[in-house]
Amino acid sequence: MKTARFMKAVCAVGVVAACSWGLAGCSSSEQTTVTDDSVAATVNGTPIPEAQVTDYIEGLRQQYNLVEESDWGTYLAQMQMTPESLRENIINQYAQMEVIQQGAEDAGITVESAEVDTYVDAMKSNYGDDEQWQQALEGAGITEEQYREEIESQLKGQRFMETFETDEEPTADELLQYGQMYAQSYDGAKRSSHILFDSADEATAQEVLDKINSGELDFAEAAQQYSKDSSAQNGGDVGWDKMTSFVEPYQTALDGLEVDQVSGLVTTDYGIHIIKCTDEFNAPKTTDEEGNEVANITSIDQLPEEWVEEISTQLKSQKQNEAYQEWITQAVEEADIVINPMPEGLPYDVDMSQYESEVVQESIDENAGVSSTPEEEQVTDVETEGEVVPQDETTEQSTDNQSGANDQTAGNENTEAPSGTSTN
């Protein structure tokens, strides 16, 4: 046996697998498993079953269509991996997760069964009935009890990470450094509010617009009274356009407005809008060495207040994550992690000598300008390298402070717009 010194390993087949919760739930019902009770490794005396590691690797092969030995061997060679090094990397992932769980238990972190029920019920609601739910679990190669255990494990990990939260305020230099990036990225951004009417309610929309233009009706009050959008409670405010993405008719109308100017009636797939430009950010400029004007701020006070608040939150989150990562590194370094020799006959084990020589020859051919053969072009190219981190290490993104005003476009998380302005 050998004692493994923890390393931030490169996972040969992306850590994000087909299952929603962690590594333990990622086996497939079609996979071959290790049938004996062999132990791949121990972490402070806690065993990591060989079958668990094998099932995970086989699940990834299924996910990336690398079931054929030739595809699998070629892929490993391209990634400069071997079955042995891959196994060790997966074990290191499990070891890191186990250390985190032990840290959470030492910190007295618990998760109520009712909270786990909430997550399970939410997932069940995606299926027509209990039979379909059980079929889904079977297809993932897990039981409902295992699924519940994985949810509990992930929640504990998240709560444990939260204990590293800091009250230390970012320094002025840190704020200014991030502020410079904001100024560059969001130069020319416009902030807007809108009032949304149903498509069939043009008469009311025109009446409200006329009253706003005559000064008879305040825009924010009109939004609260008439708007069908959830932003109504905030006077129709939907934030800065360069920090989200509005549907084209909305954005086009906003582009043509000056601060405090109100649009005419703007029709989108979501209804009829009246849009008001409420603010615009134009960064101070300086000239670079090439004579180009670039955004340049000398004080964080030159940014909108809500941007400064967001920068401060991001910096605090970053410091929290750094402290958490430092704890993980130290804890794993100090842990008693023992990796046992790799057993013979594992389903993912292949003789790499053939595939390594093929990849070397392929590289030589490419350097010599020789085109690859059709067979070579068929090799699956999967982006795989990345620092190994457990799922519960990731911090949750802050909720949208626009009170639901920005809806995500289906199939594109980065496209947002006011409710009623985003594309579905």
Secondary structure, DSSP 8 states (H G I E B T S, - for coil): -EE------B-SS-S--SSSSTTTT---TTS----S--EEEEETTEEEEHHHHHHHHHHHHHHTT--SHHHHHHHHHHTT--HHHHHHHHHHHHHHHHHHHHHHHHTT----HHHHHHHHHHHHTTSSSHHHHHHHHHHHT--HHHHHHHHHHHHHHHHHHHTT-------HHHHHHHHHHHHHHSTT-EEEEEEEE-TT-HHHHHHHHHHHHHTSS-HHHHHHHH--SGGGGGTTEEEEGGGS---HHHHHHHHT--TT-EEEEEEETTEEEEEEEEEE----EEE-TTS-EEE--SSGGGS-HHHHHHHHHHHHHHHHHHHHHHHHHHHHHHS-EEE----TT-TT---HHHHHHHHHHHHHHHHTT----HHHHTS-------B---GGGS------TTTT-EEEETTEEEEEEETTTS--
